[in-house]
Amino acid sequence: MSSPFDLSPSSARDLVAPPSREIDVNVCVCTFRRPSLEQSLRSIAAQLGAPSFDITVADNDDAPTAEGLVRRVGAELGISIHYVHAPARNISIARNACLAAGSAGFVAFLDDDETADAGWLAALWATLSEAQADVVFGPVRAAYPQDAPAWATQADLHSVQPVVRSDGKIATGYTCNVMMRRKTIGALQFDPQFGRSGGEDTWFFHQLFSHGATLAFSPNAWVSEPTSASRLRLGWLLQRSFRAGQSHGHILSTRGGGRLSQIVSAASKAAYCGVDAALGVAAPTRWRKALVRGALHAGVIARLVGIRDLQLY
């Protein structure tokens, strides 16, 4: 089957000669016009007690705009960086390019605006082994600017951890902080239909879980992500939550069962959140959190009734 991205010698190249030792983990970063990529790469290079690893950067821009930065950082740090130009402005294509570019037994992903704590990779590796898991997620710590609204820092809606179900299992997750066994991934790829809307990772990990993969959480595998002023707006949070709800609605729609009952359930949860927001109107954090949660359930309804997914990217 032909690849949706070009991995010819002109587009995929090692910018530092690869080491002779066997690599345990391919650490992958997808990027699109973010200078913060440099800090991300430097934080990966500074890992302590980690398994052997190399780095793949998949550039999702139309032109190979990140290559110069990657070349410079790789040369300065003396680390192996595999650069792949994966154009199309579709994050699924970039993620699939990362999967295709490596051959190590394990794959990790980090976002291009995140920095990893020094023990990040070692913590993921240890949890994956101890839990005998196929996929391990770490927490994402939101870094807020000093002038961030008080409600935003108190609600902390930008930090990320996987959702643990009532049965103690994790049924889906995210690519902003994860390590996976390559043999578990197999031929599975990120779906390009979600590459501009978001939710491609939610669907990817749900498919792994549905086929028997064990998903776990590593509480000490920290990464940090700065929160820009544009993302501190309630409108942005509502939109992101609505889109996440559409992803969840897509999962529900594949499970079978009564569509009407799913819609009624989501509607009742959205109504509850609306009431909670009204009752908490005097508490700036409470009513905003309730509205954001309500937007999630509204997104579920939208997906179940066939409303087109939001295009966030």
DRENSE-133009 format. One record per residue: residue in three letters; x, y, z of N, C-alpha, C, CB in turn. Coordinates in steps of 0.2 Angstrom, whole numbers, padded with zeros to 4 digits, always signed. Glycine has a CB too. Example, Ala and Ser with C-alpha at 12.3 -4.5 7.8 and 13.67 -1.06 7.14 Angstrom:
BEGIN
Ala+0066-0028+0039+0062-0022+0039+0066-0016+0039+0057-0022+0045 Ser+0064-0011+0035+0068-0005+0036+0064+0000+0039+0070-0003+0029 
***
This chain:
BEGIN
Met+0004-0006+0000+0000+0000+0000+0004+0006+0000-0005+0000+0006 Ser+0003+0011-0004+0007+0017-0005+0006+0021+0001+0005+0021-0011 Ser+0011+0025+0003+0011+0029+0009+0008+0036+0007+0018+0030+0012 Pro+0005+0040+0012+0002+0046+0010+0007+0052+0011-0004+0048+0014 Phe+0013+0050+0013+0018+0055+0014+0025+0052+0010+0020+0056+0021 Asp+0029+0057+0009+0035+0056+0005+0041+0054+0009+0037+0061+0000 Leu+0043+0048+0009+0049+0046+0013+0055+0045+0009+0048+0040+0017 Ser+0056+0049+0003+0061+0048-0001+0067+0051+0002+0060+0051-0008 Pro+0074+0050+0000+0080+0053+0003+0079+0060+0003+0086+0051-0001 Ser+0076+0064-0001+0076+0071-0001+0071+0074+0005+0073+0074-0007 Ser+0067+0069+0007+0062+0072+0012+0063+0069+0019+0055+0071+0010 Ala+0067+0063+0020+0068+0060+0026+0075+0059+0026+0064+0053+0026 Arg+0078+0061+0032+0086+0061+0032+0088+0062+0039+0089+0066+0028 Asp+0093+0058+0041+0096+0059+0047+0101+0065+0047+0101+0052+0049 Leu+0100+0069+0052+0103+0075+0052+0110+0075+0057+0099+0081+0055 Val+0110+0069+0060+0116+0068+0064+0117+0060+0063+0116+0070+0072 Ala+0123+0058+0062+0124+0051+0061+0121+0046+0066+0131+0049+0059 Pro+0117+0041+0065+0114+0037+0070+0119+0034+0074+0109+0032+0068 Pro+0118+0032+0081+0123+0029+0085+0123+0021+0083+0122+0030+0092 Ser+0129+0018+0085+0129+0011+0083+0125+0007+0088+0136+0009+0083 Arg+0124+0009+0094+0120+0005+0098+0113+0004+0096+0121+0008+0105 Glu+0110-0002+0099+0103-0003+0097+0099+0002+0101+0101-0010+0099 Ile+0093+0004+0097+0089+0009+0100+0083+0006+0103+0087+0014+0094 Asp+0081+0008+0109+0075+0005+0112+0069+0009+0110+0076+0005+0120 Val+0069+0015+0110+0063+0020+0109+0064+0025+0104+0061+0023+0116 Asn+0060+0025+0099+0059+0031+0094+0055+0036+0098+0057+0029+0087 Val+0058+0042+0099+0054+0047+0102+0052+0052+0096+0059+0051+0108 Cys+0046+0053+0096+0043+0057+0090+0040+0063+0092+0038+0052+0087 Val+0041+0069+0088+0039+0075+0089+0036+0077+0082+0044+0080+0091 Cys+0029+0079+0082+0026+0082+0076+0026+0089+0076+0019+0079+0074 Thr+0028+0093+0071+0029+0100+0072+0026+0104+0066+0036+0102+0073 Phe+0024+0110+0068+0021+0114+0062+0022+0122+0064+0013+0113+0062 Arg+0028+0124+0062+0029+0132+0063+0030+0134+0070+0024+0136+0059 Arg+0033+0130+0074+0034+0132+0081+0041+0132+0083+0030+0127+0086 Pro+0043+0138+0085+0050+0139+0087+0051+0135+0093+0052+0146+0088 Ser+0046+0134+0097+0047+0130+0104+0049+0123+0103+0040+0130+0107 Leu+0049+0121+0096+0052+0114+0095+0059+0114+0098+0052+0113+0087 Glu+0063+0119+0098+0070+0119+0100+0070+0117+0107+0073+0125+0099 Gln+0066+0120+0111+0066+0118+0119+0063+0111+0120+0061+0123+0122 Ser+0059+0109+0116+0056+0102+0116+0062+0097+0115+0051+0100+0111 Leu+0066+0098+0109+0071+0094+0108+0077+0094+0113+0074+0096+0101 Arg+0078+0100+0116+0084+0100+0121+0081+0096+0127+0085+0107+0122 Ser+0075+0097+0129+0073+0093+0135+0073+0085+0134+0065+0095+0136 Ile+0072+0083+0128+0072+0076+0126+0080+0074+0127+0070+0074+0119 Ala+0084+0078+0124+0091+0076+0124+0094+0076+0131+0095+0081+0120 Ala+0091+0079+0136+0093+0080+0143+0090+0074+0147+0091+0087+0146 Gln+0087+0069+0145+0084+0064+0149+0090+0060+0153+0080+0059+0144 Leu+0088+0058+0159+0092+0055+0164+0089+0048+0165+0093+0059+0170 Gly+0094+0043+0165+0092+0036+0167+0087+0033+0162+0089+0036+0173 Ala+0087+0036+0156+0082+0033+0151+0085+0027+0147+0081+0039+0146 Pro+0081+0024+0144+0083+0018+0139+0086+0022+0133+0077+0014+0137 Ser+0089+0018+0129+0092+0021+0123+0087+0023+0118+0097+0016+0119 Phe+0088+0029+0115+0083+0032+0111+0086+0036+0105+0078+0036+0115 Asp+0082+0037+0100+0083+0042+0095+0077+0047+0094+0085+0039+0088 Ile+0078+0052+0090+0072+0057+0089+0070+0057+0082+0074+0063+0092 Thr+0064+0057+0081+0061+0058+0074+0057+0065+0074+0057+0052+0072 Val+0058+0069+0070+0054+0075+0069+0050+0075+0063+0058+0082+0070 Ala+0043+0075+0063+0039+0075+0057+0037+0082+0056+0034+0070+0057 Asp+0039+0086+0051+0037+0093+0049+0031+0093+0045+0043+0096+0046 Asn+0025+0095+0048+0019+0095+0044+0017+0101+0040+0013+0094+0049 Asp+0022+0106+0039+0021+0112+0035+0022+0110+0028+0026+0117+0037 Asp+0019+0114+0024+0020+0113+0016+0027+0113+0014+0016+0118+0013 Ala+0031+0117+0016+0038+0118+0015+0042+0115+0021+0040+0125+0013 Pro+0048+0113+0020+0052+0110+0026+0055+0115+0030+0057+0105+0023 Thr+0050+0119+0033+0052+0125+0037+0056+0123+0044+0047+0129+0039 Ala+0055+0117+0046+0058+0116+0053+0065+0112+0052+0054+0111+0057 Glu+0067+0111+0046+0073+0107+0045+0079+0111+0047+0074+0106+0037 Gly+0080+0117+0046+0086+0121+0048+0086+0121+0056+0085+0128+0046 Leu+0081+0122+0059+0081+0122+0067+0083+0115+0069+0074+0124+0070 Val+0080+0110+0066+0082+0103+0068+0089+0101+0067+0078+0098+0065 Arg+0092+0103+0061+0099+0102+0059+0103+0106+0064+0100+0105+0052 Arg+0102+0112+0066+0106+0116+0070+0106+0113+0077+0104+0123+0071 Val+0100+0111+0080+0100+0108+0087+0103+0101+0087+0093+0108+0089 Gly+0102+0097+0082+0105+0091+0082+0113+0091+0082+0103+0087+0076 Ala+0116+0096+0078+0123+0097+0078+0126+0099+0084+0125+0102+0072 Glu+0122+0104+0087+0124+0107+0094+0125+0102+0099+0120+0113+0096 Leu+0119+0098+0099+0119+0093+0105+0122+0086+0103+0112+0092+0106 Gly+0124+0085+0097+0127+0078+0095+0122+0073+0096+0133+0077+0099 Ile+0116+0074+0095+0111+0068+0095+0108+0066+0088+0105+0070+0100 Ser+0105+0060+0088+0103+0057+0082+0096+0060+0081+0103+0050+0082 Ile+0094+0064+0076+0088+0066+0074+0086+0065+0067+0088+0074+0075 His+0081+0061+0066+0078+0059+0059+0073+0064+0057+0076+0052+0059 Tyr+0074+0068+0052+0069+0073+0050+0065+0070+0044+0073+0079+0048 Val+0059+0071+0045+0054+0069+0040+0050+0074+0038+0050+0063+0042 His+0049+0076+0031+0045+0081+0029+0038+0078+0027+0048+0085+0023 Ala+0033+0079+0031+0026+0076+0030+0021+0081+0029+0025+0071+0036 Pro+0021+0084+0023+0017+0090+0022+0009+0088+0021+0019+0094+0016 Ala+0005+0093+0021-0002+0092+0020-0006+0095+0026-0004+0085+0020 Arg-0003+0098+0031-0006+0101+0037-0012+0096+0040-0009+0108+0035 Asn-0010+0090+0041-0014+0085+0043-0010+0081+0048-0017+0081+0038 Ile-0012+0082+0055-0008+0079+0060-0007+0072+0060-0010+0082+0067 Ser-0013+0069+0057-0012+0061+0057-0007+0059+0052-0019+0059+0054 Ile-0006+0063+0046-0001+0061+0042+0006+0062+0045-0001+0066+0035 Ala+0007+0067+0049+0013+0068+0052+0015+0062+0057+0014+0075+0056 Arg+0010+0060+0061+0010+0055+0066+0012+0048+0063+0004+0054+0070 Asn+0009+0047+0057+0010+0041+0053+0017+0041+0050+0005+0040+0048 Ala+0019+0047+0048+0026+0047+0046+0031+0045+0051+0028+0054+0043 Cys+0030+0047+0058+0034+0046+0063+0034+0038+0064+0032+0049+0070 Leu+0028+0035+0064+0028+0028+0065+0032+0024+0059+0021+0025+0065 Ala+0031+0027+0053+0035+0023+0048+0042+0024+0048+0032+0026+0041 Ala+0045+0030+0051+0052+0031+0050+0056+0027+0055+0053+0039+0052 Gly+0053+0025+0061+0057+0021+0066+0056+0014+0065+0055+0024+0072 Ser+0060+0010+0069+0059+0003+0069+0061+0000+0076+0064-0001+0064 Ala+0062+0004+0081+0063+0002+0088+0057-0001+0091+0065+0008+0093 Gly+0058-0005+0096+0052-0009+0099+0047-0005+0103+0055-0014+0104 Phe+0049+0002+0104+0044+0006+0108+0044+0013+0104+0046+0007+0115 Val+0039+0016+0105+0038+0023+0102+0035+0028+0107+0033+0023+0095 Ala+0038+0034+0107+0035+0039+0112+0033+0045+0108+0040+0040+0118 Phe+0028+0049+0110+0027+0055+0107+0027+0061+0112+0020+0055+0104 Leu+0029+0066+0110+0029+0073+0114+0027+0078+0109+0036+0074+0117 Asp+0023+0083+0111+0021+0089+0107+0027+0094+0106+0015+0092+0110 Asp+0026+0098+0101+0032+0102+0099+0032+0109+0103+0032+0104+0092 Asp+0027+0110+0108+0027+0115+0112+0028+0113+0120+0020+0119+0112 Glu+0030+0107+0121+0031+0104+0127+0038+0103+0129+0027+0097+0128 Thr+0040+0103+0135+0046+0101+0138+0046+0096+0143+0050+0107+0141 Ala+0050+0091+0142+0050+0085+0147+0054+0086+0153+0051+0079+0143 Asp+0052+0084+0158+0056+0083+0164+0062+0078+0163+0052+0081+0171 Ala+0067+0079+0167+0073+0075+0165+0072+0067+0166+0079+0077+0170 Gly+0067+0066+0170+0065+0059+0171+0059+0056+0168+0064+0057+0179 Trp+0057+0060+0163+0051+0058+0159+0051+0051+0156+0050+0064+0154 Leu+0056+0050+0151+0057+0044+0147+0058+0038+0152+0062+0045+0142 Ala+0062+0039+0157+0063+0034+0162+0057+0032+0165+0069+0036+0167 Ala+0053+0037+0167+0047+0035+0171+0042+0031+0167+0044+0041+0174 Leu+0041+0033+0160+0037+0030+0156+0039+0023+0155+0036+0033+0149 Trp+0045+0022+0154+0049+0015+0153+0047+0011+0159+0056+0016+0151 Ala+0048+0013+0165+0048+0009+0171+0040+0007+0172+0050+0013+0177 Thr+0036+0012+0171+0029+0010+0172+0026+0005+0167+0024+0016+0171 Leu+0029+0006+0160+0027+0001+0155+0029-0006+0157+0030+0003+0148 Ser+0035-0007+0160+0037-0013+0162+0034-0016+0168+0045-0013+0163 Glu+0033-0012+0173+0030-0014+0180+0023-0016+0179+0031-0008+0185 Ala+0019-0012+0175+0012-0013+0174+0011-0018+0168+0009-0007+0172 Gln+0016-0020+0165+0015-0025+0159+0010-0022+0154+0013-0032+0162 Ala+0011-0016+0153+0006-0012+0149+0008-0012+0142+0005-0005+0152 Asp+0004-0010+0137+0005-0009+0130+0006-0002+0129+0000-0012+0126 Val+0003+0002+0132+0003+0009+0131+0003+0013+0138-0003+0012+0127 Val+0007+0018+0139+0008+0022+0145+0007+0029+0144+0014+0020+0149 Phe+0003+0032+0147+0002+0040+0147+0005+0043+0153-0005+0042+0146 Gly+0008+0049+0152+0010+0053+0157+0006+0059+0158+0018+0055+0156 Pro+0007+0063+0163+0003+0069+0164+0006+0075+0161+0002+0070+0172 Val+0002+0080+0159+0004+0086+0156+0002+0092+0161+0001+0087+0149 Arg+0008+0095+0163+0007+0101+0167+0006+0107+0163+0013+0101+0172 Ala+0001+0111+0164+0000+0117+0161+0004+0123+0164-0008+0119+0160 Ala+0008+0127+0160+0011+0132+0163+0008+0139+0161+0019+0132+0161 Tyr+0005+0142+0166+0001+0148+0165+0005+0154+0166-0005+0148+0170 Pro+0004+0159+0161+0008+0166+0162+0006+0169+0169+0006+0170+0156 Gln+0010+0174+0171+0009+0177+0177+0002+0181+0177+0014+0182+0179 Asp+0000+0184+0171-0006+0188+0171-0012+0184+0169-0005+0193+0166 Ala-0012+0177+0170-0018+0173+0168-0023+0174+0173-0016+0165+0169 Pro-0029+0174+0171-0035+0175+0175-0035+0170+0181-0042+0175+0172 Ala-0037+0172+0187-0037+0168+0193-0041+0161+0192-0040+0171+0199 Trp-0047+0162+0188-0051+0156+0187-0048+0151+0183-0058+0159+0184 Ala-0044+0154+0178-0040+0149+0174-0035+0144+0177-0037+0153+0168 Thr-0031+0147+0182-0026+0144+0185-0030+0139+0191-0021+0148+0189 Gln-0035+0141+0194-0039+0137+0199-0042+0132+0195-0044+0142+0202 Ala-0046+0133+0190-0049+0127+0186-0044+0122+0183-0054+0130+0181 Asp-0038+0125+0181-0033+0121+0178-0036+0116+0173-0029+0117+0183 Leu-0040+0119+0168-0043+0115+0163-0038+0113+0157-0049+0118+0160 His-0032+0116+0157-0027+0115+0152-0022+0109+0154-0023+0121+0151 Ser-0022+0107+0160-0018+0101+0162-0021+0095+0159-0016+0101+0169 Val-0017+0090+0158-0020+0084+0155-0018+0077+0159-0018+0083+0148 Gln-0023+0073+0160-0022+0066+0162-0027+0062+0159-0022+0066+0170 Pro-0025+0055+0158-0030+0051+0155-0036+0050+0160-0027+0044+0154 Val-0042+0049+0157-0048+0047+0160-0048+0040+0163-0055+0049+0156 Val-0049+0039+0169-0050+0032+0172-0057+0030+0173-0045+0031+0178 Arg-0059+0025+0170-0066+0023+0170-0068+0020+0177-0068+0018+0165 Ser-0074+0019+0179-0076+0017+0185-0073+0010+0187-0084+0016+0186 Asp-0072+0006+0181-0069-0001+0182-0061-0001+0183-0071-0005+0177 Gly-0058+0006+0183-0051+0006+0184-0047+0006+0178-0049+0001+0189 Lys-0050+0005+0172-0047+0005+0166-0047+0011+0162-0050-0001+0161 Ile-0041+0012+0158-0041+0018+0154-0042+0015+0147-0033+0021+0154 Ala-0047+0018+0143-0050+0016+0137-0048+0020+0131-0057+0016+0137 Thr-0045+0026+0132-0042+0030+0127-0037+0035+0130-0048+0033+0123 Gly-0034+0039+0125-0029+0043+0128-0027+0049+0123-0023+0040+0130 Tyr-0020+0051+0123-0018+0056+0119-0011+0055+0117-0019+0063+0123 Thr-0008+0059+0113-0001+0058+0110+0003+0063+0113-0001+0059+0103 Cys+0001+0068+0117+0006+0073+0120+0010+0071+0125+0001+0079+0122 Asn+0009+0064+0127+0014+0062+0132+0012+0054+0133+0013+0065+0139 Val+0016+0050+0129+0014+0043+0128+0020+0039+0126+0008+0042+0124 Met+0020+0033+0128+0025+0028+0126+0021+0021+0124+0030+0026+0131 Met+0022+0018+0118+0019+0012+0116+0023+0007+0114+0014+0014+0110 Arg+0021+0001+0114+0025-0005+0111+0023-0005+0104+0023-0012+0115 Arg+0028-0006+0100+0027-0006+0093+0023-0012+0090+0034-0005+0089 Lys+0024-0018+0093+0021-0024+0091+0014-0023+0093+0024-0030+0095 Thr+0012-0019+0098+0005-0018+0099+0001-0014+0094+0004-0015+0106 Ile+0005-0009+0091+0002-0004+0086+0001-0008+0080+0007+0001+0085 Gly+0006-0013+0078+0005-0016+0072+0004-0012+0066-0001-0021+0072 Ala-0001-0013+0062-0002-0009+0056-0007-0003+0057-0005-0014+0050 Leu-0009-0003+0063-0014+0003+0065-0010+0010+0063-0016+0002+0072 Gln-0014+0014+0060-0012+0021+0059-0017+0026+0062-0011+0022+0051 Phe-0015+0032+0062-0019+0038+0064-0024+0039+0058-0015+0044+0067 Asp-0030+0040+0059-0035+0041+0054-0034+0048+0051-0042+0040+0056 Pro-0033+0049+0045-0032+0056+0042-0039+0060+0042-0030+0056+0035 Gln-0044+0057+0042-0051+0061+0043-0051+0065+0049-0057+0056+0042 Phe-0047+0063+0054-0047+0067+0060-0041+0072+0060-0047+0063+0066 Gly-0037+0072+0055-0031+0076+0055-0031+0083+0056-0027+0074+0049 Arg-0037+0086+0054-0038+0093+0054-0043+0095+0060-0040+0096+0048 Ser-0047+0091+0062-0052+0092+0067-0049+0091+0074-0058+0088+0066 Gly-0044+0086+0075-0042+0084+0081-0046+0077+0083-0043+0089+0087 Gly-0044+0074+0088-0047+0068+0090-0044+0062+0087-0054+0068+0088 Glu-0039+0062+0083-0036+0057+0079-0033+0052+0084-0031+0059+0074 Asp-0030+0055+0090-0027+0051+0095-0032+0047+0099-0022+0055+0099 Thr-0038+0051+0101-0043+0048+0105-0045+0041+0101-0049+0052+0106 Trp-0046+0042+0095-0049+0036+0091-0043+0031+0090-0051+0038+0084 Phe-0037+0033+0089-0032+0028+0089-0031+0024+0095-0025+0032+0087 Phe-0031+0027+0101-0030+0023+0107-0036+0019+0109-0028+0028+0113 His-0042+0022+0107-0048+0018+0108-0048+0011+0104-0055+0022+0106 Gln-0046+0012+0098-0045+0005+0094-0040+0001+0097-0043+0007+0087 Leu-0035+0003+0100-0030-0002+0103-0033-0005+0109-0024+0002+0105 Phe-0037-0001+0113-0040-0004+0119-0045-0009+0117-0043+0002+0123 Ser-0049-0007+0111-0054-0012+0109-0052-0018+0107-0058-0009+0104 His-0045-0019+0105-0042-0025+0102-0038-0028+0108-0038-0023+0096 Gly-0039-0026+0114-0036-0029+0120-0030-0026+0123-0034-0036+0118 Ala-0027-0020+0120-0022-0017+0123-0023-0015+0130-0019-0011+0119 Thr-0018-0015+0134-0018-0013+0141-0015-0006+0141-0014-0017+0146 Leu-0019-0001+0143-0017+0006+0144-0016+0008+0151-0022+0011+0141 Ala-0010+0011+0153-0009+0013+0160-0007+0020+0160-0003+0008+0162 Phe-0005+0022+0167-0004+0029+0168+0003+0029+0172-0009+0033+0172 Ser+0007+0034+0170+0014+0035+0174+0014+0042+0177+0020+0034+0169 Pro+0012+0042+0184+0011+0049+0187+0017+0053+0187+0008+0048+0194 Asn+0023+0050+0187+0029+0054+0187+0032+0056+0181+0034+0050+0191 Ala+0029+0054+0175+0032+0055+0169+0029+0062+0166+0030+0050+0163 Trp+0032+0067+0169+0029+0074+0168+0032+0078+0162+0031+0078+0174 Val+0028+0081+0159+0030+0086+0154+0026+0092+0155+0028+0083+0146 Ser+0028+0098+0153+0025+0104+0154+0024+0108+0147+0030+0109+0158 Glu+0018+0111+0147+0016+0114+0141+0013+0122+0143+0010+0110+0138 Pro+0016+0127+0139+0014+0133+0141+0007+0135+0138+0019+0138+0137 Thr+0004+0139+0142-0003+0141+0140-0003+0148+0137-0008+0140+0146 Ser-0005+0149+0131-0005+0155+0128-0011+0159+0130-0004+0155+0120 Ala-0010+0166+0129-0016+0170+0131-0022+0168+0127-0014+0177+0130 Ser-0022+0167+0120-0027+0165+0116-0031+0159+0119-0025+0164+0109 Arg-0028+0154+0122-0031+0148+0125-0033+0149+0132-0026+0143+0125 Leu-0033+0155+0135-0036+0157+0141-0043+0159+0141-0031+0161+0145 Arg-0045+0160+0135-0052+0162+0134-0057+0157+0135-0053+0165+0127 Leu-0063+0158+0138-0068+0153+0139-0070+0151+0133-0074+0156+0143 Gly-0071+0155+0128-0073+0153+0121-0069+0147+0118-0073+0158+0116 Trp-0062+0148+0119-0058+0143+0116-0059+0136+0120-0050+0145+0117 Leu-0059+0136+0127-0060+0130+0131-0067+0127+0129-0060+0132+0138 Leu-0072+0131+0128-0079+0128+0126-0078+0124+0119-0084+0133+0125 Gln-0075+0128+0114-0074+0125+0108-0070+0118+0108-0070+0130+0103 Arg-0064+0118+0112-0060+0112+0113-0064+0107+0116-0054+0114+0117 Ser-0068+0108+0121-0072+0103+0125-0077+0100+0120-0075+0106+0131 Phe-0081+0105+0116-0086+0102+0112-0083+0098+0107-0089+0109+0108 Arg-0077+0099+0104-0074+0095+0099-0072+0088+0102-0068+0098+0096 Ala-0069+0088+0109-0068+0082+0112-0074+0078+0113-0065+0084+0119 Gly-0080+0081+0114-0086+0078+0115-0088+0074+0108-0092+0082+0117 Gln-0087+0078+0102-0088+0074+0096-0084+0068+0095-0086+0079+0090 Ser-0077+0068+0097-0073+0062+0097-0076+0057+0101-0066+0064+0100 His-0079+0058+0107-0082+0053+0111-0088+0051+0108-0083+0056+0118 Gly-0092+0055+0105-0098+0053+0102-0097+0048+0096-0102+0059+0099 His-0091+0049+0093-0089+0045+0087-0088+0038+0090-0083+0047+0083 Ile-0085+0037+0096-0083+0031+0099-0090+0028+0101-0079+0032+0105 Leu-0095+0032+0104-0101+0029+0106-0105+0026+0100-0105+0034+0109 Ser-0104+0030+0094-0108+0028+0088-0106+0021+0085-0108+0033+0083 Thr-0100+0019+0087-0097+0013+0085-0098+0007+0089-0089+0013+0084 Arg-0101+0008+0095-0102+0003+0100-0109-0001+0099-0102+0006+0107 Gly-0113+0002+0095-0120-0001+0094-0124+0001+0099-0119-0009+0094 Gly-0130-0002+0100-0135+0000+0105-0139+0006+0103-0131+0003+0111 Gly-0143+0008+0107-0148+0013+0105-0145+0020+0104-0154+0014+0109 Arg-0145+0023+0098-0143+0030+0097-0147+0035+0101-0143+0032+0090 Leu-0154+0034+0101-0158+0039+0105-0156+0039+0112-0165+0037+0104 Ser-0155+0033+0115-0154+0033+0122-0147+0036+0124-0153+0025+0125 Gln-0142+0036+0119-0136+0039+0120-0137+0047+0120-0131+0037+0115 Ile-0141+0049+0115-0142+0056+0115-0146+0058+0121-0147+0057+0109 Val-0151+0055+0123-0154+0057+0129-0150+0057+0135-0160+0052+0131 Ser-0145+0052+0136-0140+0052+0142-0136+0058+0141-0136+0046+0141 Ala-0133+0060+0135-0129+0066+0135-0133+0072+0136-0126+0066+0128 Ala-0139+0072+0134-0143+0078+0135-0144+0080+0142-0149+0078+0131 Ser-0145+0074+0146-0147+0075+0153-0140+0077+0157-0149+0068+0156 Lys-0135+0075+0154-0128+0077+0158-0127+0084+0156-0122+0073+0155 Ala-0128+0086+0150-0127+0093+0148-0132+0098+0152-0129+0094+0140 Ala-0138+0096+0153-0143+0100+0157-0141+0100+0164-0150+0096+0156 Tyr-0138+0095+0167-0136+0095+0174-0130+0100+0174-0133+0088+0176 Cys-0125+0100+0169-0120+0105+0169-0123+0112+0169-0115+0104+0163 Gly-0128+0113+0165-0131+0120+0164-0134+0122+0171-0136+0120+0159 Val-0137+0118+0174-0140+0120+0181-0134+0121+0186-0144+0114+0184 Asp-0129+0117+0186-0123+0118+0190-0120+0125+0189-0118+0112+0189 Ala-0120+0127+0182-0117+0133+0181-0121+0139+0183-0116+0134+0173 Ala-0128+0138+0183-0132+0143+0185-0132+0144+0193-0139+0142+0183 Leu-0131+0138+0196-0131+0139+0203-0124+0141+0206-0132+0132+0206 Gly-0119+0141+0202-0113+0143+0204-0111+0149+0201-0108+0138+0202 Val-0115+0153+0199-0114+0160+0195-0110+0164+0199-0120+0163+0193 Ala-0110+0164+0206-0106+0168+0210-0099+0166+0211-0110+0169+0217 Ala-0098+0160+0209-0091+0157+0209-0088+0157+0202-0091+0150+0213 Pro-0083+0161+0201-0080+0161+0194-0078+0155+0191-0075+0167+0194 Thr-0074+0151+0196-0071+0145+0193-0077+0139+0192-0066+0142+0198 Arg-0081+0139+0197-0086+0134+0196-0091+0134+0190-0091+0134+0202 Trp-0093+0140+0189-0098+0140+0183-0095+0139+0176-0102+0147+0183 Arg-0088+0142+0176-0085+0140+0170-0083+0133+0169-0078+0145+0170 Lys-0081+0130+0174-0080+0123+0174-0086+0119+0171-0077+0120+0180 Ala-0091+0121+0174-0098+0117+0173-0100+0118+0165-0103+0120+0177 Leu-0099+0124+0163-0100+0126+0156-0096+0122+0151-0099+0133+0154 Val-0089+0121+0153-0084+0118+0149-0086+0110+0149-0077+0119+0151 Arg-0088+0108+0154-0091+0101+0155-0097+0100+0151-0092+0099+0162 Gly-0101+0105+0151-0108+0104+0147-0106+0104+0140-0112+0110+0149 Ala-0101+0108+0138-0099+0108+0130-0097+0101+0128-0094+0114+0129 Leu-0094+0098+0132-0092+0091+0130-0098+0087+0129-0088+0088+0136 His-0103+0087+0133-0109+0083+0132-0113+0085+0126-0114+0083+0138 Ala-0113+0092+0125-0116+0095+0119-0112+0092+0112-0116+0102+0119 Gly-0106+0092+0113-0102+0089+0107-0104+0082+0106-0095+0089+0108 Val-0105+0078+0111-0107+0071+0110-0114+0071+0106-0108+0067+0117 Ile-0118+0075+0108-0125+0075+0105-0124+0077+0097-0130+0080+0108 Ala-0120+0082+0096-0119+0084+0089-0116+0079+0085-0114+0090+0089 Arg-0112+0075+0087-0109+0070+0083-0114+0064+0082-0103+0067+0087 Leu-0118+0063+0087-0123+0057+0087-0129+0059+0082-0126+0056+0093 Val-0130+0065+0081-0135+0067+0077-0133+0069+0070-0139+0073+0079 Gly-0126+0069+0069-0123+0069+0062-0120+0076+0060-0128+0067+0057 Ile-0119+0081+0065-0117+0087+0064-0109+0086+0063-0118+0092+0070 Arg-0107+0090+0057-0100+0089+0055-0095+0091+0061-0099+0093+0049 Asp-0089+0088+0061-0084+0089+0067-0081+0096+0065-0079+0084+0067 Leu-0080+0099+0071-0076+0106+0070-0069+0105+0068-0076+0109+0077 Gln-0067+0109+0064-0060+0109+0061-0056+0114+0065-0060+0111+0053 Leu-0052+0112+0070-0048+0116+0074-0041+0117+0072-0048+0112+0081 Tyr-0039+0114+0067-0032+0115+0065-0031+0116+0057-0028+0109+0067 
***
